[in-house]
Amino acid sequence: MTIIQSKEDREWLKDVHGVKGRFAVAVLYGNEDRPTKIELYAKDDYRTTPRVFVPDEDGSFHEEVGA
């Protein structure tokens, strides 16, 4: 698991994995270069509900609805 908080790392995540929107913290599960799941938190607070992204077969990510 990798936690991403810095502005530079958040920009890297958007550029490399194509996740959209604003977020304060991201949690990557699995390898950071090919994660199995990405959770985006609007606030730096683990008690908030994250937006969850999962990979497609081609490696791009889509938001999991109802996660």
The first five atom37 places (N, CA, C, CB, O) and aatype in JSON, in Angstrom:
{
  "aatype": [12, 16, 9, 9, 5, 15, 11, 6, 3, 1, 6, 17, 10, 11, 3, 19, 8, 7, 19, 11, 7, 1, 13, 0, 19, 0, 19, 10, 18, 7, 2, 6, 3, 1, 14, 16, 11, 9, 6, 10, 18, 0, 11, 3, 3, 18, 1, 16, 16, 14, 1, 19, 13, 19, 14, 3, 6, 3, 7, 15, 13, 8, 6, 6, 19, 7, 0],
  "atom_mask": [
    [1, 1, 1, 1, 1],
    [1, 1, 1, 1, 1],
    [1, 1, 1, 1, 1],
    [1, 1, 1, 1, 1],
    [1, 1, 1, 1, 1],
    [1, 1, 1, 1, 1],
    [1, 1, 1, 1, 1],
    [1, 1, 1, 1, 1],
    [1, 1, 1, 1, 1],
    [1, 1, 1, 1, 1],
    [1, 1, 1, 1, 1],
    [1, 1, 1, 1, 1],
    [1, 1, 1, 1, 1],
    [1, 1, 1, 1, 1],
    [1, 1, 1, 1, 1],
    [1, 1, 1, 1, 1],
    [1, 1, 1, 1, 1],
    [1, 1, 1, 0, 1],
    [1, 1, 1, 1, 1],
    [1, 1, 1, 1, 1],
    [1, 1, 1, 0, 1],
    [1, 1, 1, 1, 1],
    [1, 1, 1, 1, 1],
    [1, 1, 1, 1, 1],
    [1, 1, 1, 1, 1],
    [1, 1, 1, 1, 1],
    [1, 1, 1, 1, 1],
    [1, 1, 1, 1, 1],
    [1, 1, 1, 1, 1],
    [1, 1, 1, 0, 1],
    [1, 1, 1, 1, 1],
    [1, 1, 1, 1, 1],
    [1, 1, 1, 1, 1],
    [1, 1, 1, 1, 1],
    [1, 1, 1, 1, 1],
    [1, 1, 1, 1, 1],
    [1, 1, 1, 1, 1],
    [1, 1, 1, 1, 1],
    [1, 1, 1, 1, 1],
    [1, 1, 1, 1, 1],
    [1, 1, 1, 1, 1],
    [1, 1, 1, 1, 1],
    [1, 1, 1, 1, 1],
    [1, 1, 1, 1, 1],
    [1, 1, 1, 1, 1],
    [1, 1, 1, 1, 1],
    [1, 1, 1, 1, 1],
    [1, 1, 1, 1, 1],
    [1, 1, 1, 1, 1],
    [1, 1, 1, 1, 1],
    [1, 1, 1, 1, 1],
    [1, 1, 1, 1, 1],
    [1, 1, 1, 1, 1],
    [1, 1, 1, 1, 1],
    [1, 1, 1, 1, 1],
    [1, 1, 1, 1, 1],
    [1, 1, 1, 1, 1],
    [1, 1, 1, 1, 1],
    [1, 1, 1, 0, 1],
    [1, 1, 1, 1, 1],
    [1, 1, 1, 1, 1],
    [1, 1, 1, 1, 1],
    [1, 1, 1, 1, 1],
    [1, 1, 1, 1, 1],
    [1, 1, 1, 1, 1],
    [1, 1, 1, 0, 1],
    [1, 1, 1, 1, 1]
  ],
  "atom_positions": [
    [[0.85, -1.17, 0.0], [0.0, 0.0, 0.0], [0.9, 1.24, 0.0], [-0.97, 0.0, 1.23], [1.89, 1.31, 0.73]],
    [[0.54, 2.21, -0.82], [1.29, 3.46, -0.92], [0.33, 4.62, -0.69], [2.0, 3.58, -2.3], [-0.74, 4.67, -1.29]],
    [[0.73, 5.55, 0.18], [-0.08, 6.74, 0.46], [0.56, 7.93, -0.25], [-0.2, 7.0, 1.99], [1.76, 8.17, -0.12]],
    [[-0.26, 8.65, -0.99], [0.22, 9.81, -1.75], [-0.46, 11.07, -1.22], [-0.07, 9.64, -3.28], [-1.68, 11.15, -1.17]],
    [[0.36, 12.05, -0.82], [-0.18, 13.29, -0.26], [0.38, 14.55, -0.89], [0.06, 13.32, 1.21], [-0.32, 15.56, -0.99]],
    [[1.63, 14.52, -1.3], [2.25, 15.76, -1.79], [1.65, 16.17, -3.13], [3.77, 15.58, -1.93], [1.14, 15.33, -3.88]],
    [[1.71, 17.45, -3.42], [1.18, 17.97, -4.68], [1.86, 17.31, -5.87], [1.35, 19.5, -4.75], [1.2, 16.95, -6.85]],
    [[3.17, 17.15, -5.8], [3.92, 16.54, -6.89], [3.48, 15.1, -7.13], [5.42, 16.59, -6.59], [3.31, 14.68, -8.27]],
    [[3.29, 14.35, -6.05], [2.87, 12.96, -6.19], [1.43, 12.85, -6.69], [3.01, 12.24, -4.85], [1.11, 11.93, -7.44]],
    [[0.56, 13.77, -6.28], [-0.82, 13.77, -6.77], [-0.84, 14.05, -8.27], [-1.68, 14.81, -6.01], [-1.61, 13.44, -9.01]],
    [[0.0, 14.98, -8.72], [0.08, 15.28, -10.16], [0.63, 14.07, -10.92], [0.98, 16.51, -10.41], [0.15, 13.76, -12.01]],
    [[1.62, 13.39, -10.35], [2.17, 12.18, -10.96], [1.06, 11.14, -11.13], [3.32, 11.61, -10.11], [0.96, 10.52, -12.18]],
    [[0.24, 10.96, -10.11], [-0.84, 9.98, -10.15], [-1.84, 10.32, -11.26], [-1.56, 9.91, -8.8], [-2.28, 9.43, -11.99]],
    [[-2.18, 11.58, -11.39], [-3.1, 12.0, -12.46], [-2.48, 11.76, -13.83], [-3.46, 13.49, -12.3], [-3.15, 11.26, -14.74]],
    [[-1.2, 12.11, -13.98], [-0.53, 11.96, -15.28], [-0.34, 10.49, -15.67], [0.83, 12.66, -15.23], [-0.59, 10.12, -16.82]],
    [[0.09, 9.68, -14.73], [0.43, 8.29, -15.03], [-0.8, 7.4, -15.12], [1.37, 7.75, -13.99], [-0.9, 6.56, -16.01]],
    [[-1.75, 7.57, -14.19], [-2.89, 6.66, -14.12], [-4.2, 7.28, -14.59], [-3.06, 6.16, -12.71], [-5.22, 6.6, -14.67]],
    [[-4.18, 8.57, -14.91], [-5.34, 9.2, -15.51], [-6.53, 9.42, -14.61], [0.0, 0.0, 0.0], [-7.65, 9.6, -15.1]],
    [[-6.33, 9.4, -13.29], [-7.46, 9.66, -12.4], [-7.82, 11.15, -12.47], [-7.13, 9.24, -10.93], [-6.95, 12.0, -12.63]],
    [[-9.09, 11.44, -12.36], [-9.59, 12.81, -12.52], [-10.11, 13.35, -11.2], [-10.68, 12.86, -13.59], [-10.46, 12.59, -10.3]],
    [[-10.16, 14.66, -11.11], [-10.76, 15.32, -9.96], [-9.75, 15.78, -8.93], [0.0, 0.0, 0.0], [-8.56, 15.51, -9.02]],
    [[-10.28, 16.48, -7.95], [-9.45, 17.0, -6.86], [-9.48, 16.02, -5.71], [-9.95, 18.41, -6.39], [-10.5, 15.4, -5.42]],
    [[-8.34, 15.88, -5.05], [-8.25, 15.02, -3.87], [-7.06, 15.45, -3.03], [-8.14, 13.53, -4.29], [-6.09, 16.02, -3.54]],
    [[-7.14, 15.15, -1.74], [-6.07, 15.51, -0.82], [-5.1, 14.36, -0.6], [-6.65, 15.96, 0.52], [-3.9, 14.56, -0.42]],
    [[-5.64, 13.14, -0.61], [-4.84, 11.94, -0.34], [-5.29, 10.82, -1.27], [-4.98, 11.51, 1.16], [-6.48, 10.69, -1.56]],
    [[-4.34, 10.03, -1.72], [-4.65, 8.83, -2.5], [-3.98, 7.64, -1.83], [-4.18, 8.98, -3.98], [-2.88, 7.75, -1.28]],
    [[-4.65, 6.5, -1.88], [-4.07, 5.25, -1.39], [-4.04, 4.29, -2.57], [-4.89, 4.65, -0.17], [-5.07, 4.02, -3.18]],
    [[-2.84, 3.79, -2.87], [-2.66, 2.84, -3.96], [-2.43, 1.46, -3.36], [-1.48, 3.24, -4.89], [-1.63, 1.31, -2.43]],
    [[-3.14, 0.48, -3.88], [-2.97, -0.9, -3.43], [-2.2, -1.67, -4.5], [-4.35, -1.57, -3.14], [-2.45, -1.49, -5.69]],
    [[-1.27, -2.51, -4.07], [-0.42, -3.23, -5.0], [0.76, -2.35, -5.4], [0.0, 0.0, 0.0], [1.11, -1.41, -4.69]],
    [[1.36, -2.67, -6.51], [2.52, -1.94, -7.02], [2.09, -0.54, -7.47], [3.19, -2.71, -8.18], [1.08, -0.41, -8.15]],
    [[2.82, 0.49, -7.11], [2.42, 1.86, -7.46], [2.45, 2.12, -8.96], [3.32, 2.86, -6.75], [1.77, 3.02, -9.45]],
    [[3.23, 1.34, -9.7], [3.26, 1.5, -11.15], [2.1, 0.77, -11.84], [4.58, 1.0, -11.7], [1.75, 1.09, -12.97]],
    [[1.51, -0.2, -11.16], [0.37, -0.95, -11.7], [-0.53, -1.37, -10.52], [0.86, -2.22, -12.53], [-0.64, -2.56, -10.21]],
    [[-1.18, -0.39, -9.89], [-2.0, -0.7, -8.71], [-3.23, -1.54, -9.06], [-2.43, 0.58, -8.02], [-3.73, -1.5, -10.18]],
    [[-3.7, -2.28, -8.06], [-4.91, -3.07, -8.21], [-6.15, -2.27, -7.84], [-4.84, -4.34, -7.37], [-7.27, -2.63, -8.2]],
    [[-5.94, -1.16, -7.11], [-7.03, -0.28, -6.71], [-6.44, 1.06, -6.26], [-7.91, -0.92, -5.57], [-5.35, 1.1, -5.68]],
    [[-7.16, 2.14, -6.53], [-6.76, 3.47, -6.08], [-7.95, 4.09, -5.35], [-6.29, 4.38, -7.28], [-9.06, 4.11, -5.88]],
    [[-7.72, 4.59, -4.14], [-8.75, 5.3, -3.39], [-8.35, 6.77, -3.29], [-8.96, 4.68, -1.97], [-7.22, 7.08, -2.91]],
    [[-9.27, 7.66, -3.64], [-9.02, 9.1, -3.55], [-9.88, 9.69, -2.45], [-9.3, 9.81, -4.91], [-11.1, 9.49, -2.42]],
    [[-9.25, 10.42, -1.55], [-9.94, 11.05, -0.42], [-9.95, 12.57, -0.62], [-9.27, 10.68, 0.93], [-8.9, 13.17, -0.85]],
    [[-11.12, 13.17, -0.51], [-11.25, 14.62, -0.69], [-10.55, 15.38, 0.42], [-12.72, 15.02, -0.75], [-10.04, 16.48, 0.2]],
    [[-10.53, 14.81, 1.61], [-9.88, 15.43, 2.76], [-8.82, 14.49, 3.3], [-10.91, 15.78, 3.87], [-8.85, 13.29, 3.04]],
    [[-7.89, 15.04, 4.03], [-6.85, 14.24, 4.67], [-7.43, 13.64, 5.95], [-5.56, 15.09, 4.97], [-7.0, 13.98, 7.05]],
    [[-8.42, 12.75, 5.78], [-9.12, 12.16, 6.91], [-9.62, 10.78, 6.47], [-10.31, 13.07, 7.39], [-10.48, 10.68, 5.6]],
    [[-9.08, 9.74, 7.08], [-9.43, 8.38, 6.69], [-10.89, 8.04, 6.93], [-8.57, 7.41, 7.43], [-11.39, 7.04, 6.4]],
    [[-11.6, 8.86, 7.71], [-13.01, 8.57, 8.01], [-13.95, 9.02, 6.89], [-13.41, 9.23, 9.3], [-15.13, 8.71, 6.92]],
    [[-13.42, 9.76, 5.91], [-14.26, 10.17, 4.78], [-14.38, 9.01, 3.79], [-13.68, 11.43, 4.09], [-13.53, 8.12, 3.75]],
    [[-15.42, 9.04, 3.0], [-15.64, 8.0, 1.99], [-14.81, 8.31, 0.75], [-17.15, 7.88, 1.63], [-14.94, 9.39, 0.18]],
    [[-13.97, 7.36, 0.33], [-13.14, 7.63, -0.85], [-13.88, 7.35, -2.15], [-11.88, 6.78, -0.79], [-14.86, 6.62, -2.18]],
    [[-13.38, 7.96, -3.22], [-13.76, 7.54, -4.58], [-12.8, 6.41, -4.92], [-13.67, 8.75, -5.63], [-11.59, 6.52, -4.71]],
    [[-13.33, 5.32, -5.45], [-12.53, 4.13, -5.71], [-12.38, 3.93, -7.22], [-13.17, 2.87, -5.06], [-13.36, 3.96, -7.96]],
    [[-11.15, 3.73, -7.65], [-10.84, 3.47, -9.05], [-10.22, 2.09, -9.17], [-9.9, 4.55, -9.64], [-9.38, 1.7, -8.35]],
    [[-10.64, 1.34, -10.18], [-10.09, 0.0, -10.44], [-9.62, -0.06, -11.88], [-11.15, -1.11, -10.15], [-10.13, 0.67, -12.74]],
    [[-8.64, -0.94, -12.17], [-8.1, -0.99, -13.53], [-9.0, -1.79, -14.48], [-6.71, -1.61, -13.52], [-9.67, -2.75, -14.09]],
    [[-9.0, -1.35, -15.73], [-9.63, -2.11, -16.81], [-8.58, -3.09, -17.33], [-10.16, -1.16, -17.95], [-7.43, -3.06, -16.91]],
    [[-8.99, -3.95, -18.25], [-8.05, -4.92, -18.82], [-6.88, -4.25, -19.53], [-8.77, -5.83, -19.79], [-5.79, -4.81, -19.59]],
    [[-7.11, -3.04, -20.09], [-6.04, -2.34, -20.81], [-5.13, -1.53, -19.88], [-6.64, -1.42, -21.85], [-4.21, -0.87, -20.35]],
    [[-5.39, -1.58, -18.57], [-4.56, -0.88, -17.6], [-5.04, 0.51, -17.25], [0.0, 0.0, 0.0], [-4.52, 1.12, -16.31]],
    [[-6.02, 1.04, -17.99], [-6.58, 2.35, -17.63], [-7.52, 2.17, -16.44], [-7.34, 2.99, -18.84], [-7.94, 1.05, -16.14]],
    [[-7.85, 3.26, -15.76], [-8.67, 3.17, -14.55], [-10.04, 3.8, -14.77], [-7.96, 3.85, -13.38], [-10.19, 4.78, -15.49]],
    [[-11.03, 3.19, -14.13], [-12.39, 3.76, -14.14], [-12.9, 3.79, -12.7], [-13.36, 2.93, -15.06], [-12.5, 2.99, -11.86]],
    [[-13.78, 4.74, -12.44], [-14.33, 4.86, -11.09], [-15.36, 3.77, -10.87], [-14.96, 6.26, -10.88], [-16.24, 3.55, -11.7]],
    [[-15.22, 3.1, -9.75], [-16.13, 2.02, -9.38], [-17.38, 2.65, -8.75], [-15.44, 1.0, -8.39], [-17.28, 3.31, -7.72]],
    [[-18.51, 2.47, -9.36], [-19.76, 3.06, -8.89], [-20.32, 2.19, -7.77], [-20.79, 3.21, -10.05], [-20.37, 0.97, -7.87]],
    [[-20.76, 2.86, -6.69], [-21.35, 2.14, -5.57], [-20.34, 1.44, -4.68], [0.0, 0.0, 0.0], [-20.69, 0.54, -3.92]],
    [[-19.09, 1.83, -4.78], [-18.04, 1.19, -3.96], [-18.11, 1.66, -2.53], [-16.64, 1.48, -4.53], [-17.3, 1.24, -1.7]]
  ]
}
